[in-house]
Amino acid sequence: MSRPSNFPPPFSPADYIAEPTDPADERIEVGVLIVGAGPAGLACAIRLGQLLEEHPDVAKRLGDVPVAVIEKGKQPGSHLLSGAVVDPRGPAAPRCPSRRRPRCGTTGTGSSRSPSSAASSPSGRRREER
């Protein structure tokens, strides 16, 4: 049977893991550190606590496992919006069947049509030029 332990990495962990340099009274010892307090990070921390409650034998064997969640934002989940550029026309098409589809040969991201090419109708609603 092949196990990951049979294939150690080609470097020593000591090359990348250094001894702490902070004074001992400023350190926070944790068993599990979760980086990011978004939905996934908080769900991970909660699920870890649930698993330790469901399996008391494992919890007893591990002892006290302090779990810490760190977040660089001002509040949990404050960095949920990514910097990705999303074409809003793509996801809306299946939900809005009356919406006009792009002309042949154009794509959502490379289209020569810009949002400013839409004109306003007399009713104040925006419509696309034809």
SEBAZA-415212 format. One record per residue: x, z, y of N, C-alpha, C in turn. Coordinates in steps of 0.001 Angstrom, whole numbers, padded with zeros to 6 digits, always signed. Example, Ala and Ser with C-alpha at 12.3 -4.5 7.8 and 13.67 -1.06 7.14 Angstrom:
<pts>
+013190+007800-005690+012300+007800-004500+013200+007800-003300
+012850+007080-002250+013670+007140-001060+012900+007870+000030
</pts>
This chain:
<pts>
+000838+000000-001168+000000+000000+000000+000893+000000+001245
+000575-000863+002169+001341-000980+003392+000786-000033+004452
+001661+000750+005047+001274+001706+006087+002082+001417+007346
+001514+001746+008509+002273+001549+009740+003590+002325+009754
+003625+003473+009073+004856+004265+009062+005982+003561+008316
+005658+002553+007497+006681+001788+006796+007366+000783+007725
+006804+000579+008918+007333-000397+009864+007581+000275+011219
+008631+001073+011319+008887+001768+012589+009255+000761+013684
+009021+001136+014938+009378+000227+016030+010897+000043+016090
+011339-001072+016663+012788-001342+016701+013527-000585+017800
+012970+000499+018284+013628+001311+019305+013342+002774+019006
+014088+003624+019648+013907+005058+019466+012945+005584+020525
+011967+006402+020164+011079+006986+021178+011844+007772+022239
+013006+008315+021894+013804+009072+022847+014286+008184+024000
+014321+006859+023785+014712+005947+024857+013670+005901+025967
+012421+006210+025659+011336+006068+026620+010636+007383+026964
+010849+008417+026193+010211+009710+026434+011286+010689+026882
+011142+011196+028080+012131+012121+028631+011563+013535+028657
+012436+014485+028775+012025+015874+028921+011360+016044+030284
+010366+016921+030393+009724+017150+031695+010728+017665+032713
+010578+017191+033953+011482+017625+035016+010825+018627+035955
+009494+018784+035859+008791+019732+036721+009058+021158+036250
+009008+022111+037173+009153+023519+036766+008034+023911+035792
+008318+024813+034915+007363+025205+033876+006056+025738+034444
+006103+026406+035602+004866+026968+036161+003974+025898+036805
+004459+024675+036976+003658+023596+037558+003135+022611+036511
+003470+022807+035276+003039+021895+034215+001667+022278+033689
+000942+021287+033242-000339+021513+032577-000211+020935+031169
-000235+021797+030205-000122+021352+028814-001504+020938+028315
-001618+019724+027822-002883+019239+027278-002650+018664+025896
-003693+018695+025095-003617+018096+023769-003937+016618+023823
-004922+016261+024637-005338+014867+024791-005498+014594+026278
-004868+013530+026762-004994+013126+028155-005684+011770+028200
-006803+011711+028900-007567+010467+029038-007400+010000+030470
-006914+008781+030624-006671+008222+031950-007868+007373+032341
-008538+007759+033413-009692+007026+033917-010975+007782+033624
-011715+008108+034681-012966+008851+034521-014166+007937+034669
-014013+006697+034239-015140+005773+034219-015990+006030+032992
-016926+005146+032703-017809+005347+031550-017057+005493+030227
-016029+004685+030016-015301+004753+028743-014496+006042+028630
-013826+006443+029710-013026+007662+029671-013868+008902+029457
-014985+008995+030187-015857+010158+030010-016512+010161+028636
-016898+008980+028159-017491+008894+026813-016479+009313+025758
-015230+008942+025960-014171+009332+025024-014013+010848+024988
-013987+011481+026147-013825+012934+026207-015011+013645+025567
-016202+013167+025844-017404+013788+025263-017422+013610+023755
-017115+012392+023299-017139+012123+021848-016066+012932+021125
-014923+013096+021741-013867+013902+021125-014341+015342+020938
-015010+015887+021958-015567+017235+021843-016624+017321+020756
-017461+016286+020647-018491+016264+019601-017863+016211+018217
-016834+015391+018062-016176+015290+016754-015536+016606+016348
-014931+017298+017306-014328+018592+016976-015383+019626+016610
-016568+019544+017221-017662+020455+016849-018241+020107+015481
-018321+018817+015161-018888+018381+013878-017965+018694+012706
-016678+018777+012961-015694+019014+011897-014888+020271+012218
-015471+021442+011972-014777+022692+012318-013470+022887+011556
-013355+022307+010354-012108+022440+009601-010955+021730+010328
-011235+020571+010899-010216+019851+011660-009903+020609+012950
-010943+021105+013606-010743+021866+014842-009903+023113+014578
-010148+023775+013449-009383+024975+013114-007925+024618+012829
-007729+023511+012122-006370+023078+011787-005589+022673+013041
-006269+022006+013991-005610+021584+015228-005435+022724+016216
-006278+023715+016119-006231+024813+017075-006924+024409+018366
-006564+025082+019444-007149+024773+020740-006595+023442+021241
-007480+022458+021441-007064+021136+021905-007598+020940+023318
-006778+021247+024334-007253+021017+025689-007332+019520+025978
-008458+019095+026523-008672+017688+026864-008698+017586+028383
-007924+016652+028937-007899+016434+030377-008256+014984+030663
-009056+014790+031708-009406+013447+032171-008886+013345+033598
-008053+012339+033856-007550+012161+035209-008093+010859+035786
-008337+010876+037084-008891+009712+037786-008167+009590+039113
-007756+008379+039469-007050+008210+040741-008005+008053+041915
-009257+007775+041655-010230+007620+042724-010716+008961+043240
-011502+008913+044306-012025+010134+044904-013070+010798+044026
-013768+010000+043208-014799+010546+042335-014786+009771+041025
-015342+010344+039964-015340+009652+038668-016018+008284+038762
-015335+007283+038220-015894+005940+038183-015809+005178+039486
-015021+005647+040444-014986+004976+041740-014257+003637+041695
-013576+003336+040619-012876+002055+040497-013527+001158+039443
-014844+001196+039351-015521+000394+038335-015541-001093+038666
-015531-001440+039938-015589-002835+040333-014201-003437+040215
-014091-004487+039433-012781-005105+039259-012539-006110+040371
-011356-006641+040416-011014-007646+041410-011301-009053+040930
-012024-009183+039828-012302-010507+039274-013254-011280+040175
-013081-012596+040200-013978-013461+040949-015025-013957+039965
-016271-013689+040256-017356-014041+039351-018243-015069+040031
-018562-016132+039310-019461-017161+039827-020890-016695+039580
-021647-016349+040618-022984-015810+040413-023987-016820+039892
-023646-018100+039940-024593-019110+039453-024655-019149+037939
-023576-018799+037258-023543-018879+035804-024539-017962+035115
-024463-016650+035315-025363-015735+034610-026827-015880+035023
-027099-016377+036213-028484-016459+036679-029244-017610+036042
-028543-018621+035557-029214-019828+035041-030215-019539+033921
-029873-018766+032876-030856-018544+031804-032076-017744+032263
-031908-016857+033232-033029-016038+033677-033907-016767+034691
-033378-017787+035316-034115-018516+036345-034195-019992+035948
-035096-020346+035015-035121-021725+034540-035492-022739+035622
-036167-022317+036695-036541-023262+037740-035372-023580+038658
-034302-022849+038526-033136-023073+039374-032472-024388+039004
-032081-025144+040025-031476-026442+039800-030094-026284+039185
-029762-027102+038211-028451-027059+037570-027451-027870+038382
-026131-027546+038267-025122-028325+038990-025111-029779+038531
-024672-030662+039406-024570-032078+039061-023539-032283+037976
-023650-033383+037248-022693-033695+036190-021301-033818+036791
-020323-033326+036066-018945-033426+036516-018495-032269+037385
-019391-031377+037731-018987-030213+038521-019092-028972+037658
-018273-028026+037974-018329-026753+037253-018629-025661+038241
-018918-024489+037739-019256-023375+038615-018114-022937+039499
-016866-023024+038999-015753-022507+039790-015071-023592+040610
-015100-024842+040156-014383-025884+040872-015312-026799+041637
-016527-026403+041851-017503-027246+042524-017103-027483+043963
-017368-028704+044435-017056-029018+045822-018122-028473+046754
-019235-028024+046206-020309-027483+047026-020005-026029+047340
-020176-025656+048546-019912-024276+048942-021218-023597+049305
-021227-022265+049371-022447-021557+049750-022960-021977+051119
-022075-022454+052011-022514-022859+053336-023240-024195+053314
-023220-024917+052166-023898-026203+052101-025391-026043+051858
-025848-024830+051655-027276-024600+051483-027907-024470+052867
-029014-025164+053079-029684-025131+054379-030909-024243+054308
-031328-023721+055448-032519-022890+055489-033744-023762+055658
-034814-023424+054971-036064-024142+055112-036849-023523+056266
-037915-024188+056739-038697-023619+057839-039247-022237+057524
-039475-021919+056242-040027-020610+055897-038971-019513+055926
-037714-019876+056205-036654-018873+056258-035929-018710+054935
-036423-019311+053865-035767-019231+052561-034657-020270+052503
-033623-019942+051798-032517-020887+051664-032835-021880+050568
-032520-023142+050811-032692-024177+049800-031436-025001+049746
-031199-025618+048598-030012-026453+048447-030302-027841+048967
-029259-028457+049548-029403-029855+049969-029325-030727+048742
-029987-031853+048805-029975-032778+047666-029082-033942+047938
</pts>
